Protein backbone atom coordinates (compact mmCIF):
# COMPACT_ATOMS: atom_id res chain seq x y z
CA UNK A 1 0.00 0.00 0.00
CA UNK A 2 2.09 2.97 -1.21
CA UNK A 3 -0.44 5.53 0.05
CA UNK A 4 -0.31 4.08 3.56
CA UNK A 5 3.49 4.12 3.59
CA UNK A 6 3.60 7.78 2.53
CA UNK A 7 1.01 8.72 5.16
CA UNK A 8 2.91 6.73 7.80
CA UNK A 9 6.18 8.43 6.75
CA UNK A 10 4.71 11.90 7.07
CA UNK A 11 3.20 11.04 10.47
CA UNK A 12 6.58 9.67 11.62
CA UNK A 13 8.34 12.82 10.39
CA UNK A 14 5.86 15.09 12.19
CA UNK A 15 6.29 13.10 15.39
CA UNK A 16 10.08 13.45 15.16
CA UNK A 17 9.86 17.19 14.53
CA UNK A 18 7.42 17.69 17.41
CA UNK A 19 9.75 15.81 19.72
CA UNK A 20 12.65 18.07 18.69
CA UNK A 21 10.54 21.16 19.37
CA UNK A 22 9.20 19.82 22.66
CA UNK A 23 12.77 19.22 23.86
CA UNK A 24 13.86 22.66 22.61
CA UNK A 25 16.17 21.46 19.82
CA UNK A 26 16.54 23.49 16.66
CA UNK A 27 14.58 22.34 13.64
CA UNK A 28 16.77 23.14 10.63
CA UNK A 29 16.11 22.26 6.99
CA UNK A 30 19.04 19.83 7.08
CA UNK A 31 17.67 18.08 10.17
CA UNK A 32 14.26 17.82 8.56
CA UNK A 33 15.83 16.29 5.43
CA UNK A 34 17.74 13.73 7.52
CA UNK A 35 14.67 12.87 9.59
CA UNK A 36 12.52 12.60 6.44
CA UNK A 37 14.87 9.93 5.08
CA UNK A 38 14.84 8.05 8.38
CA UNK A 39 11.05 8.26 8.69
CA UNK A 40 10.39 7.01 5.17
CA UNK A 41 13.12 4.42 4.67
CA UNK A 42 12.34 0.73 4.96
CA UNK A 43 15.96 -0.04 4.00
CA UNK A 44 17.65 0.73 7.34
CA UNK A 45 20.14 3.23 5.84
CA UNK A 46 23.67 3.91 7.05
CA UNK A 47 24.74 7.45 7.99
CA UNK A 48 26.89 7.55 4.84
CA UNK A 49 23.90 6.67 2.64
CA UNK A 50 21.77 9.34 4.34
CA UNK A 51 24.58 11.84 3.85
CA UNK A 52 24.74 11.19 0.09
CA UNK A 53 20.97 11.71 -0.21
CA UNK A 54 20.92 14.91 1.88
CA UNK A 55 23.89 16.43 0.03
CA UNK A 56 21.84 16.44 -3.18
CA UNK A 57 19.62 19.17 -1.69
CA UNK A 58 22.01 20.61 0.90
CA UNK A 59 25.55 20.37 -0.56
CA UNK A 60 27.26 21.87 2.50
CA UNK A 61 25.81 19.31 4.93
CA UNK A 62 28.60 17.40 6.65
CA UNK A 63 28.64 13.75 7.61
CA UNK A 64 29.05 14.97 11.21
CA UNK A 65 25.67 16.74 10.94
CA UNK A 66 24.07 13.47 9.88
CA UNK A 67 25.67 11.58 12.76
CA UNK A 68 24.64 14.27 15.27
CA UNK A 69 21.05 14.32 14.00
CA UNK A 70 20.80 10.53 14.04
CA UNK A 71 22.27 10.43 17.56
CA UNK A 72 19.78 13.07 18.71
CA UNK A 73 16.84 11.16 17.20
CA UNK A 74 18.13 7.98 18.83
CA UNK A 75 18.40 9.79 22.19
CA UNK A 76 14.78 10.93 21.79
CA UNK A 77 13.65 7.35 21.09
CA UNK A 78 12.77 8.02 17.46
CA UNK A 79 15.49 5.92 15.81
CA UNK A 80 16.74 2.41 16.44
CA UNK A 81 20.43 1.83 15.82
CA UNK A 82 21.46 -1.55 14.46
CA UNK A 83 25.13 -2.03 15.24
CA UNK A 84 27.15 -4.69 13.46
CA UNK A 85 30.69 -5.70 14.42
CA UNK A 86 31.85 -6.19 10.84
CA UNK A 87 29.92 -3.42 9.10
CA UNK A 88 28.65 0.13 9.43
CA UNK A 89 25.74 0.84 11.73
CA UNK A 90 22.33 1.06 10.14
CA UNK A 91 19.32 3.00 11.38
CA UNK A 92 15.58 2.43 11.55
CA UNK A 93 13.54 5.60 11.93
CA UNK A 94 10.49 4.13 10.26
CA UNK A 95 9.88 1.71 13.14
CA UNK A 96 12.03 2.55 16.20
CA UNK A 97 10.24 0.10 18.50
CA UNK A 98 12.03 -3.20 19.18
CA UNK A 99 11.29 -5.68 16.41
CA UNK A 100 13.09 -8.54 14.64
CA UNK A 101 15.25 -8.19 11.53
CA UNK A 102 16.20 -10.50 8.67
CA UNK A 103 19.70 -9.63 7.45
CA UNK A 104 21.30 -10.91 4.25
CA UNK A 105 24.98 -11.64 4.94
CA UNK A 106 25.86 -11.11 1.26
CA UNK A 107 24.06 -7.95 0.08
CA UNK A 108 23.39 -6.55 3.61
CA UNK A 109 19.68 -6.07 2.90
CA UNK A 110 17.61 -5.78 6.09
CA UNK A 111 13.93 -6.69 6.27
CA UNK A 112 11.40 -6.36 9.09
CA UNK A 113 9.49 -9.65 9.36
CA UNK A 114 6.14 -9.68 11.12
CA UNK A 115 6.49 -12.24 13.91
CA UNK A 116 3.13 -12.52 15.60
CA UNK A 117 4.59 -14.70 18.38
CA UNK A 118 7.23 -12.18 19.49
CA UNK A 119 5.01 -10.62 22.16
CA UNK A 120 4.17 -14.06 23.51
CA UNK A 121 7.86 -15.01 23.58
CA UNK A 122 8.74 -11.78 25.43
CA UNK A 123 6.02 -12.41 28.03
CA UNK A 124 7.14 -16.01 28.45
CA UNK A 125 10.75 -14.94 29.02
CA UNK A 126 9.68 -12.36 31.61
CA UNK A 127 7.46 -14.89 33.39
CA UNK A 128 10.10 -17.64 33.38
CA UNK A 129 13.01 -15.48 34.53
CA UNK A 130 11.42 -12.71 36.58
CA UNK A 131 13.14 -10.14 34.34
CA UNK A 132 11.38 -6.93 33.49
CA UNK A 133 12.06 -6.84 29.74
CA UNK A 134 12.87 -3.25 28.73
CA UNK A 135 13.93 -3.84 25.15
CA UNK A 136 15.16 -6.58 22.87
CA UNK A 137 16.99 -7.18 19.62
CA UNK A 138 16.32 -10.26 17.53
CA UNK A 139 18.30 -10.63 14.31
CA UNK A 140 18.19 -13.52 11.86
CA UNK A 141 21.15 -13.80 9.46
CA UNK A 142 20.92 -15.61 6.15
CA UNK A 143 21.05 -15.27 2.38
CA UNK A 144 18.16 -13.53 0.64
CA UNK A 145 16.41 -15.06 -2.41
CA UNK A 146 18.11 -12.61 -4.82
CA UNK A 147 21.61 -13.50 -3.60
CA UNK A 148 20.86 -17.24 -3.71
CA UNK A 149 20.13 -17.05 -7.46
NUTIRO-533801 format. One record per atom (N, C-alpha, C): atom name; x, y, z; residue number from 0; residue in one letter. Coordinates in steps of 0.02 Angstrom, whole numbers. Example, Ala and Ser with C-alpha at 12.3 -4.5 7.8 and 13.67 -1.06 7.14 Angstrom:
REM NUTIRO-533801
+-------+--------+--------+--------+-----+---------+
| atomo |     px |     py |     pz | num | residuo |
+-------+--------+--------+--------+-----+---------+
|     N |    660 |   -284 |    390 |   0 |       A |
|    CA |    615 |   -225 |    390 |   0 |       A |
|     C |    660 |   -165 |    390 |   0 |       A |
|     N |    642 |   -112 |    354 |   1 |       S |
|    CA |    684 |    -53 |    357 |   1 |       S |
|     C |    645 |      2 |    394 |   1 |       S |
+-------+--------+--------+--------+-----+---------+
This chain:
REM NUTIRO-533801
+-------+--------+--------+--------+-----+---------+
| atomo |     px |     py |     pz | num | residuo |
+-------+--------+--------+--------+-----+---------+
|     N |     41 |    -59 |      0 |   0 |       X |
|    CA |      0 |      0 |      0 |   0 |       X |
|     C |     44 |     63 |      0 |   0 |       X |
|     N |     62 |     90 |    -58 |   1 |       X |
|    CA |    104 |    148 |    -60 |   1 |       X |
|     C |     75 |    209 |    -25 |   1 |       X |
|     N |     10 |    219 |    -30 |   2 |       X |
|    CA |    -22 |    276 |      3 |   2 |       X |
|     C |    -15 |    274 |     78 |   2 |       X |
|     N |    -23 |    213 |    106 |   3 |       X |
|    CA |    -16 |    204 |    178 |   3 |       X |
|     C |     56 |    220 |    200 |   3 |       X |
|     N |    104 |    195 |    162 |   4 |       X |
|    CA |    174 |    206 |    180 |   4 |       X |
|     C |    191 |    280 |    180 |   4 |       X |
|     N |    167 |    317 |    130 |   5 |       X |
|    CA |    180 |    389 |    126 |   5 |       X |
|     C |    147 |    424 |    186 |   5 |       X |
|     N |     85 |    406 |    201 |   6 |       X |
|    CA |     51 |    436 |    258 |   6 |       X |
|     C |     88 |    420 |    322 |   6 |       X |
|     N |    108 |    357 |    331 |   7 |       X |
|    CA |    145 |    337 |    390 |   7 |       X |
|     C |    211 |    376 |    395 |   7 |       X |
|     N |    246 |    385 |    339 |   8 |       X |
|    CA |    309 |    422 |    338 |   8 |       X |
|     C |    300 |    493 |    360 |   8 |       X |
|     N |    248 |    525 |    334 |   9 |       X |
|    CA |    235 |    595 |    353 |   9 |       X |
|     C |    216 |    600 |    427 |   9 |       X |
|     N |    177 |    553 |    452 |  10 |       X |
|    CA |    160 |    552 |    524 |  10 |       X |
|     C |    222 |    542 |    566 |  10 |       X |
|     N |    266 |    496 |    545 |  11 |       X |
|    CA |    329 |    484 |    581 |  11 |       X |
|     C |    371 |    547 |    582 |  11 |       X |
|     N |    377 |    580 |    524 |  12 |       X |
|    CA |    417 |    641 |    520 |  12 |       X |
|     C |    389 |    694 |    566 |  12 |       X |
|     N |    324 |    704 |    565 |  13 |       X |
|    CA |    293 |    754 |    609 |  13 |       X |
|     C |    305 |    738 |    683 |  13 |       X |
|     N |    301 |    675 |    700 |  14 |       X |
|    CA |    314 |    655 |    770 |  14 |       X |
|     C |    386 |    672 |    789 |  14 |       X |
|     N |    433 |    658 |    745 |  15 |       X |
|    CA |    504 |    673 |    758 |  15 |       X |
|     C |    515 |    748 |    767 |  15 |       X |
|     N |    485 |    787 |    723 |  16 |       X |
|    CA |    493 |    860 |    726 |  16 |       X |
|     C |    462 |    887 |    790 |  16 |       X |
|     N |    404 |    862 |    808 |  17 |       X |
|    CA |    371 |    884 |    870 |  17 |       X |
|     C |    414 |    868 |    931 |  17 |       X |
|     N |    445 |    810 |    930 |  18 |       X |
|    CA |    487 |    791 |    986 |  18 |       X |
|     C |    549 |    836 |    991 |  18 |       X |
|     N |    577 |    855 |    934 |  19 |       X |
|    CA |    632 |    904 |    935 |  19 |       X |
|     C |    610 |    969 |    966 |  19 |       X |
|     N |    553 |    994 |    943 |  20 |       X |
|    CA |    527 |   1058 |    969 |  20 |       X |
|     C |    512 |   1054 |   1043 |  20 |       X |
|     N |    479 |   1000 |   1063 |  21 |       X |
|    CA |    460 |    991 |   1133 |  21 |       X |
|     C |    522 |    991 |   1179 |  21 |       X |
|     N |    577 |    964 |   1154 |  22 |       X |
|    CA |    638 |    961 |   1193 |  22 |       X |
|     C |    685 |   1019 |   1179 |  22 |       X |
|     N |    658 |   1070 |   1144 |  23 |       X |
|    CA |    693 |   1133 |   1130 |  23 |       X |
|     C |    757 |   1126 |   1088 |  23 |       X |
|     N |    755 |   1080 |   1040 |  24 |       X |
|    CA |    809 |   1073 |    991 |  24 |       X |
|     C |    790 |   1111 |    928 |  24 |       X |
|     N |    840 |   1137 |    895 |  25 |       X |
|    CA |    827 |   1175 |    833 |  25 |       X |
|     C |    802 |   1127 |    778 |  25 |       X |
|     N |    756 |   1154 |    739 |  26 |       X |
|    CA |    729 |   1117 |    682 |  26 |       X |
|     C |    753 |   1152 |    619 |  26 |       X |
|     N |    808 |   1127 |    591 |  27 |       X |
|    CA |    838 |   1157 |    532 |  27 |       X |
|     C |    816 |   1119 |    470 |  27 |       X |
|     N |    823 |   1149 |    412 |  28 |       X |
|    CA |    805 |   1113 |    349 |  28 |       X |
|     C |    847 |   1049 |    341 |  28 |       X |
|     N |    910 |   1051 |    360 |  29 |       X |
|    CA |    952 |    992 |    354 |  29 |       X |
|     C |    927 |    936 |    401 |  29 |       X |
|     N |    910 |    954 |    462 |  30 |       X |
|    CA |    884 |    904 |    509 |  30 |       X |
|     C |    819 |    874 |    482 |  30 |       X |
|     N |    776 |    916 |    456 |  31 |       X |
|    CA |    713 |    891 |    428 |  31 |       X |
|     C |    727 |    842 |    371 |  31 |       X |
|     N |    775 |    859 |    328 |  32 |       X |
|    CA |    791 |    815 |    271 |  32 |       X |
|     C |    817 |    747 |    296 |  32 |       X |
|     N |    860 |    748 |    347 |  33 |       X |
|    CA |    887 |    686 |    376 |  33 |       X |
|     C |    831 |    645 |    407 |  33 |       X |
|     N |    789 |    678 |    446 |  34 |       X |
|    CA |    734 |    644 |    479 |  34 |       X |
|     C |    683 |    617 |    429 |  34 |       X |
|     N |    672 |    653 |    374 |  35 |       X |
|    CA |    626 |    630 |    322 |  35 |       X |
|     C |    650 |    563 |    293 |  35 |       X |
|     N |    715 |    559 |    281 |  36 |       X |
|    CA |    744 |    497 |    254 |  36 |       X |
|     C |    734 |    440 |    304 |  36 |       X |
|     N |    750 |    454 |    367 |  37 |       X |
|    CA |    742 |    403 |    419 |  37 |       X |
|     C |    669 |    381 |    426 |  37 |       X |
|     N |    623 |    428 |    425 |  38 |       X |
|    CA |    552 |    413 |    434 |  38 |       X |
|     C |    524 |    372 |    377 |  38 |       X |
|     N |    549 |    383 |    317 |  39 |       X |
|    CA |    519 |    350 |    258 |  39 |       X |
|     C |    556 |    287 |    235 |  39 |       X |
|     N |    616 |    276 |    259 |  40 |       X |
|    CA |    656 |    221 |    234 |  40 |       X |
|     C |    639 |    155 |    266 |  40 |       X |
|     N |    626 |    105 |    225 |  41 |       X |
|    CA |    617 |     36 |    248 |  41 |       X |
|     C |    683 |     -2 |    242 |  41 |       X |
|     N |    735 |     31 |    216 |  42 |       X |
|    CA |    798 |     -2 |    200 |  42 |       X |
|     C |    850 |      1 |    255 |  42 |       X |
|     N |    835 |     32 |    312 |  43 |       X |
|    CA |    883 |     37 |    367 |  43 |       X |
|     C |    948 |     67 |    342 |  43 |       X |
|     N |    948 |    131 |    323 |  44 |       X |
|    CA |   1007 |    161 |    292 |  44 |       X |
|     C |   1064 |    172 |    341 |  44 |       X |
|     N |   1124 |    177 |    314 |  45 |       X |
|    CA |   1183 |    196 |    353 |  45 |       X |
|     C |   1187 |    272 |    353 |  45 |       X |
|     N |   1228 |    300 |    397 |  46 |       X |
|    CA |   1237 |    372 |    399 |  46 |       X |
|     C |   1268 |    397 |    334 |  46 |       X |
|     N |   1313 |    358 |    305 |  47 |       X |
|    CA |   1344 |    378 |    242 |  47 |       X |
|     C |   1293 |    382 |    185 |  47 |       X |
|     N |   1247 |    334 |    184 |  48 |       X |
|    CA |   1195 |    334 |    132 |  48 |       X |
|     C |   1149 |    394 |    141 |  48 |       X |
|     N |   1130 |    408 |    203 |  49 |       X |
|    CA |   1088 |    467 |    217 |  49 |       X |
|     C |   1125 |    530 |    195 |  49 |       X |
|     N |   1189 |    533 |    210 |  50 |       X |
|    CA |   1229 |    592 |    193 |  50 |       X |
|     C |   1229 |    604 |    117 |  50 |       X |
|     N |   1238 |    552 |     78 |  51 |       X |
|    CA |   1237 |    559 |      5 |  51 |       X |
|     C |   1170 |    587 |    -19 |  51 |       X |
|     N |   1115 |    562 |     10 |  52 |       X |
|    CA |   1049 |    586 |    -10 |  52 |       X |
|     C |   1037 |    659 |      9 |  52 |       X |
|     N |   1058 |    678 |     70 |  53 |       X |
|    CA |   1046 |    746 |     94 |  53 |       X |
|     C |   1089 |    796 |     56 |  53 |       X |
|     N |   1150 |    776 |     38 |  54 |       X |
|    CA |   1195 |    822 |      1 |  54 |       X |
|     C |   1166 |    843 |    -66 |  54 |       X |
|     N |   1123 |    803 |    -95 |  55 |       X |
|    CA |   1092 |    822 |   -159 |  55 |       X |
|     C |   1053 |    887 |   -152 |  55 |       X |
|     N |   1020 |    897 |    -96 |  56 |       X |
|    CA |    981 |    958 |    -85 |  56 |       X |
|     C |   1018 |   1010 |    -43 |  56 |       X |
|     N |   1063 |    986 |      0 |  57 |       X |
|    CA |   1100 |   1031 |     45 |  57 |       X |
|     C |   1175 |   1014 |     39 |  57 |       X |
|     N |   1209 |   1039 |    -13 |  58 |       X |
|    CA |   1278 |   1019 |    -28 |  58 |       X |
|     C |   1328 |   1031 |     28 |  58 |       X |
|     N |   1314 |   1079 |     72 |  59 |       X |
|    CA |   1363 |   1094 |    125 |  59 |       X |
|     C |   1353 |   1052 |    188 |  59 |       X |
|     N |   1303 |   1008 |    188 |  60 |       X |
|    CA |   1290 |    966 |    246 |  60 |       X |
|     C |   1348 |    917 |    256 |  60 |       X |
|     N |   1374 |    915 |    317 |  61 |       X |
|    CA |   1430 |    870 |    332 |  61 |       X |
|     C |   1404 |    803 |    357 |  61 |       X |
|     N |   1448 |    753 |    354 |  62 |       X |
|    CA |   1432 |    687 |    381 |  62 |       X |
|     C |   1422 |    693 |    457 |  62 |       X |
|     N |   1460 |    738 |    488 |  63 |       X |
|    CA |   1452 |    748 |    560 |  63 |       X |
|     C |   1382 |    772 |    578 |  63 |       X |
|     N |   1352 |    814 |    536 |  64 |       X |
|    CA |   1284 |    837 |    547 |  64 |       X |
|     C |   1235 |    778 |    545 |  64 |       X |
|     N |   1246 |    733 |    498 |  65 |       X |
|    CA |   1204 |    673 |    494 |  65 |       X |
|     C |   1211 |    632 |    557 |  65 |       X |
|     N |   1273 |    619 |    577 |  66 |       X |
|    CA |   1283 |    579 |    638 |  66 |       X |
|     C |   1252 |    612 |    699 |  66 |       X |
|     N |   1260 |    677 |    706 |  67 |       X |
|    CA |   1232 |    713 |    764 |  67 |       X |
|     C |   1156 |    710 |    764 |  67 |       X |
|     N |   1126 |    718 |    705 |  68 |       X |
|    CA |   1053 |    716 |    700 |  68 |       X |
|     C |   1026 |    646 |    715 |  68 |       X |
|     N |   1060 |    595 |    689 |  69 |       X |
|    CA |   1040 |    526 |    702 |  69 |       X |
|     C |   1047 |    511 |    777 |  69 |       X |
|     N |   1103 |    533 |    807 |  70 |       X |
|    CA |   1113 |    522 |    878 |  70 |       X |
|     C |   1060 |    556 |    920 |  70 |       X |
|     N |   1041 |    617 |    900 |  71 |       X |
|    CA |    989 |    654 |    935 |  71 |       X |
|     C |    922 |    617 |    930 |  71 |       X |
|     N |    905 |    595 |    869 |  72 |       X |
|    CA |    842 |    558 |    860 |  72 |       X |
|     C |    843 |    492 |    899 |  72 |       X |
|     N |    900 |    460 |    902 |  73 |       X |
|    CA |    907 |    399 |    942 |  73 |       X |
|     C |    896 |    415 |   1016 |  73 |       X |
|     N |    927 |    468 |   1039 |  74 |       X |
|    CA |    920 |    490 |   1109 |  74 |       X |
|     C |    847 |    504 |   1127 |  74 |       X |
|     N |    809 |    530 |   1079 |  75 |       X |
|    CA |    739 |    546 |   1090 |  75 |       X |
|     C |    693 |    486 |   1080 |  75 |       X |
|     N |    722 |    428 |   1063 |  76 |       X |
|    CA |    683 |    367 |   1054 |  76 |       X |
|     C |    648 |    362 |    987 |  76 |       X |
|     N |    671 |    401 |    938 |  77 |       X |
|    CA |    639 |    401 |    873 |  77 |       X |
|     C |    677 |    363 |    819 |  77 |       X |
|     N |    734 |    335 |    837 |  78 |       X |
|    CA |    775 |    296 |    790 |  78 |       X |
|     C |    804 |    237 |    828 |  78 |       X |
|     N |    804 |    180 |    795 |  79 |       X |
|    CA |    837 |    121 |    822 |  79 |       X |
|     C |    903 |    112 |    784 |  79 |       X |
|     N |    956 |    103 |    821 |  80 |       X |
|    CA |   1022 |     91 |    791 |  80 |       X |
|     C |   1035 |     17 |    789 |  80 |       X |
|     N |   1054 |     -8 |    731 |  81 |       X |
|    CA |   1073 |    -78 |    723 |  81 |       X |
|     C |   1148 |    -80 |    713 |  81 |       X |
|     N |   1184 |    -98 |    766 |  82 |       X |
|    CA |   1257 |   -101 |    762 |  82 |       X |
|     C |   1280 |   -170 |    740 |  82 |       X |
|     N |   1329 |   -172 |    697 |  83 |       X |
|    CA |   1357 |   -234 |    673 |  83 |       X |
|     C |   1432 |   -232 |    681 |  83 |       X |
|     N |   1463 |   -285 |    707 |  84 |       X |
|    CA |   1534 |   -285 |    721 |  84 |       X |
|     C |   1577 |   -282 |    658 |  84 |       X |
|     N |   1552 |   -308 |    603 |  85 |       X |
|    CA |   1593 |   -310 |    542 |  85 |       X |
|     C |   1568 |   -262 |    488 |  85 |       X |
|     N |   1525 |   -214 |    506 |  86 |       X |
|    CA |   1496 |   -171 |    455 |  86 |       X |
|     C |   1478 |   -104 |    487 |  86 |       X |
|     N |   1456 |    -58 |    446 |  87 |       X |
|    CA |   1432 |      7 |    471 |  87 |       X |
|     C |   1365 |     -1 |    506 |  87 |       X |
|     N |   1352 |     43 |    553 |  88 |       X |
|    CA |   1287 |     42 |    586 |  88 |       X |
|     C |   1234 |     62 |    537 |  88 |       X |
|     N |   1174 |     36 |    548 |  89 |       X |
|    CA |   1116 |     53 |    507 |  89 |       X |
|     C |   1063 |     79 |    554 |  89 |       X |
|     N |   1015 |    116 |    527 |  90 |       X |
|    CA |    966 |    150 |    569 |  90 |       X |
|     C |    895 |    138 |    544 |  90 |       X |
|     N |    850 |    132 |    593 |  91 |       X |
|    CA |    779 |    122 |    578 |  91 |       X |
|     C |    740 |    178 |    611 |  91 |       X |
|     N |    719 |    226 |    572 |  92 |       X |
|    CA |    677 |    280 |    597 |  92 |       X |
|     C |    605 |    269 |    578 |  92 |       X |
|     N |    592 |    222 |    534 |  93 |       X |
|    CA |    525 |    207 |    513 |  93 |       X |
|     C |    488 |    169 |    568 |  93 |       X |
|     N |    523 |    125 |    603 |  94 |       X |
|    CA |    494 |     86 |    657 |  94 |       X |
|     C |    546 |     79 |    713 |  94 |       X |
|     N |    550 |    129 |    758 |  95 |       X |
|    CA |    602 |    127 |    810 |  95 |       X |
|     C |    587 |     82 |    869 |  95 |       X |
|     N |    528 |     51 |    871 |  96 |       X |
|    CA |    512 |      5 |    925 |  96 |       X |
|     C |    550 |    -61 |    914 |  96 |       X |
|     N |    567 |    -96 |    968 |  97 |       X |
|    CA |    602 |   -160 |    959 |  97 |       X |
|     C |    562 |   -208 |    915 |  97 |       X |
|     N |    595 |   -236 |    866 |  98 |       X |
|    CA |    565 |   -284 |    820 |  98 |       X |
|     C |    620 |   -325 |    788 |  98 |       X |
|     N |    603 |   -384 |    762 |  99 |       X |
|    CA |    655 |   -427 |    732 |  99 |       X |
|     C |    676 |   -403 |    663 |  99 |       X |
|     N |    735 |   -426 |    642 | 100 |       X |
|    CA |    762 |   -409 |    576 | 100 |       X |
|     C |    788 |   -472 |    542 | 100 |       X |
|     N |    779 |   -475 |    477 | 101 |       X |
|    CA |    810 |   -525 |    434 | 101 |       X |
|     C |    866 |   -490 |    397 | 101 |       X |
|     N |    927 |   -515 |    401 | 102 |       X |
|    CA |    985 |   -482 |    372 | 102 |       X |
|     C |   1021 |   -528 |    324 | 102 |       X |
|     N |   1028 |   -506 |    262 | 103 |       X |
|    CA |   1065 |   -545 |    213 | 103 |       X |
|     C |   1140 |   -534 |    224 | 103 |       X |
|     N |   1177 |   -588 |    233 | 104 |       X |
|    CA |   1249 |   -582 |    247 | 104 |       X |
|     C |   1289 |   -566 |    184 | 104 |       X |
|     N |   1257 |   -571 |    125 | 105 |       X |
|    CA |   1293 |   -555 |     63 | 105 |       X |
|     C |   1280 |   -484 |     41 | 105 |       X |
|     N |   1218 |   -465 |     30 | 106 |       X |
|    CA |   1203 |   -397 |      4 | 106 |       X |
|     C |   1188 |   -346 |     59 | 106 |       X |
|     N |   1182 |   -370 |    121 | 107 |       X |
|    CA |   1170 |   -328 |    180 | 107 |       X |
|     C |   1099 |   -299 |    183 | 107 |       X |
|     N |   1054 |   -325 |    142 | 108 |       X |
|    CA |    984 |   -303 |    145 | 108 |       X |
|     C |    956 |   -321 |    213 | 108 |       X |
|     N |    913 |   -276 |    241 | 109 |       X |
|    CA |    881 |   -289 |    305 | 109 |       X |
|     C |    805 |   -283 |    295 | 109 |       X |
|     N |    769 |   -334 |    317 | 110 |       X |
|    CA |    696 |   -335 |    314 | 110 |       X |
|     C |    667 |   -339 |    384 | 110 |       X |
|     N |    606 |   -315 |    391 | 111 |       X |
|    CA |    570 |   -318 |    454 | 111 |       X |
|     C |    514 |   -370 |    449 | 111 |       X |
|     N |    528 |   -432 |    472 | 112 |       X |
|    CA |    474 |   -482 |    468 | 112 |       X |
|     C |    421 |   -469 |    521 | 112 |       X |
|     N |    362 |   -491 |    508 | 113 |       X |
|    CA |    307 |   -484 |    556 | 113 |       X |
|     C |    300 |   -550 |    594 | 113 |       X |
|     N |    328 |   -552 |    654 | 114 |       X |
|    CA |    324 |   -612 |    695 | 114 |       X |
|     C |    269 |   -602 |    747 | 114 |       X |
|     N |    214 |   -634 |    735 | 115 |       X |
|    CA |    157 |   -626 |    780 | 115 |       X |
|     C |    169 |   -656 |    849 | 115 |       X |
|     N |    217 |   -702 |    855 | 116 |       X |
|    CA |    229 |   -735 |    919 | 116 |       X |
|     C |    282 |   -699 |    961 | 116 |       X |
|     N |    309 |   -644 |    938 | 117 |       X |
|    CA |    362 |   -609 |    975 | 117 |       X |
|     C |    337 |   -583 |   1042 | 117 |       X |
|     N |    278 |   -555 |   1045 | 118 |       X |
|    CA |    250 |   -531 |   1108 | 118 |       X |
|     C |    241 |   -587 |   1158 | 118 |       X |
|     N |    218 |   -644 |   1133 | 119 |       X |
|    CA |    209 |   -703 |   1175 | 119 |       X |
|     C |    276 |   -727 |   1202 | 119 |       X |
|     N |    327 |   -728 |   1158 | 120 |       X |
|    CA |    393 |   -751 |   1179 | 120 |       X |
|     C |    422 |   -703 |   1232 | 120 |       X |
|     N |    413 |   -638 |   1223 | 121 |       X |
|    CA |    437 |   -589 |   1272 | 121 |       X |
|     C |    404 |   -599 |   1339 | 121 |       X |
|     N |    338 |   -608 |   1339 | 122 |       X |
|    CA |    301 |   -620 |   1401 | 122 |       X |
|     C |    324 |   -685 |   1435 | 122 |       X |
|     N |    335 |   -737 |   1395 | 123 |       X |
|    CA |    357 |   -801 |   1422 | 123 |       X |
|     C |    426 |   -794 |   1455 | 123 |       X |
|     N |    471 |   -758 |   1422 | 124 |       X |
|    CA |    538 |   -747 |   1451 | 124 |       X |
|     C |    533 |   -709 |   1517 | 124 |       X |
|     N |    492 |   -657 |   1519 | 125 |       X |
|    CA |    484 |   -618 |   1580 | 125 |       X |
|     C |    455 |   -661 |   1636 | 125 |       X |
|     N |    404 |   -701 |   1620 | 126 |       X |
|    CA |    373 |   -745 |   1669 | 126 |       X |
|     C |    421 |   -798 |   1696 | 126 |       X |
|     N |    460 |   -828 |   1650 | 127 |       X |
|    CA |    505 |   -882 |   1669 | 127 |       X |
|     C |    566 |   -858 |   1709 | 127 |       X |
|     N |    589 |   -798 |   1695 | 128 |       X |
|    CA |    651 |   -774 |   1726 | 128 |       X |
|     C |    641 |   -722 |   1780 | 128 |       X |
|     N |    582 |   -690 |   1782 | 129 |       X |
|    CA |    571 |   -636 |   1829 | 129 |       X |
|     C |    600 |   -569 |   1805 | 129 |       X |
|     N |    630 |   -569 |   1745 | 130 |       X |
|    CA |    657 |   -507 |   1717 | 130 |       X |
|     C |    600 |   -460 |   1697 | 130 |       X |
|     N |    612 |   -396 |   1705 | 131 |       X |
|    CA |    569 |   -346 |   1675 | 131 |       X |
|     C |    602 |   -330 |   1608 | 131 |       X |
|     N |    574 |   -352 |   1553 | 132 |       X |
|    CA |    603 |   -342 |   1487 | 132 |       X |
|     C |    593 |   -269 |   1466 | 132 |       X |
|     N |    647 |   -232 |   1456 | 133 |       X |
|    CA |    643 |   -162 |   1436 | 133 |       X |
|     C |    648 |   -154 |   1361 | 133 |       X |
|     N |    687 |   -196 |   1330 | 134 |       X |
|    CA |    697 |   -192 |   1258 | 134 |       X |
|     C |    724 |   -259 |   1235 | 134 |       X |
|     N |    728 |   -268 |   1170 | 135 |       X |
|    CA |    758 |   -329 |   1143 | 135 |       X |
|     C |    783 |   -316 |   1073 | 135 |       X |
|     N |    826 |   -361 |   1050 | 136 |       X |
|    CA |    850 |   -359 |    981 | 136 |       X |
|     C |    854 |   -431 |    957 | 136 |       X |
|     N |    818 |   -446 |    904 | 137 |       X |
|    CA |    816 |   -513 |    877 | 137 |       X |
|     C |    833 |   -509 |    802 | 137 |       X |
|     N |    892 |   -534 |    784 | 138 |       X |
|    CA |    915 |   -532 |    715 | 138 |       X |
|     C |    923 |   -602 |    689 | 138 |       X |
|     N |    900 |   -613 |    627 | 139 |       X |
|    CA |    909 |   -676 |    593 | 139 |       X |
|     C |    955 |   -662 |    533 | 139 |       X |
|     N |   1010 |   -699 |    527 | 140 |       X |
|    CA |   1058 |   -690 |    473 | 140 |       X |
|     C |   1051 |   -747 |    423 | 140 |       X |
|     N |   1052 |   -730 |    359 | 141 |       X |
|    CA |   1046 |   -780 |    308 | 141 |       X |
|     C |   1063 |   -751 |    240 | 141 |       X |
|     N |   1041 |   -785 |    188 | 142 |       X |
|    CA |   1053 |   -763 |    119 | 142 |       X |
|     C |    985 |   -754 |     87 | 142 |       X |
|     N |    973 |   -694 |     61 | 143 |       X |
|    CA |    908 |   -676 |     32 | 143 |       X |
|     C |    898 |   -713 |    -34 | 143 |       X |
|     N |    835 |   -717 |    -57 | 144 |       X |
|    CA |    821 |   -753 |   -120 | 144 |       X |
|     C |    860 |   -725 |   -180 | 144 |       X |
|     N |    869 |   -659 |   -184 | 145 |       X |
|    CA |    906 |   -631 |   -241 | 145 |       X |
|     C |    979 |   -653 |   -242 | 145 |       X |
|     N |   1010 |   -655 |   -183 | 146 |       X |
|    CA |   1080 |   -675 |   -180 | 146 |       X |
|     C |   1089 |   -750 |   -191 | 146 |       X |
|     N |   1039 |   -789 |   -176 | 147 |       X |
|    CA |   1043 |   -862 |   -186 | 147 |       X |
|     C |   1039 |   -882 |   -259 | 147 |       X |
|     N |   1014 |   -836 |   -301 | 148 |       X |
|    CA |   1006 |   -852 |   -373 | 148 |       X |
|     C |   1073 |   -860 |   -408 | 148 |       X |
+-------+--------+--------+--------+-----+---------+
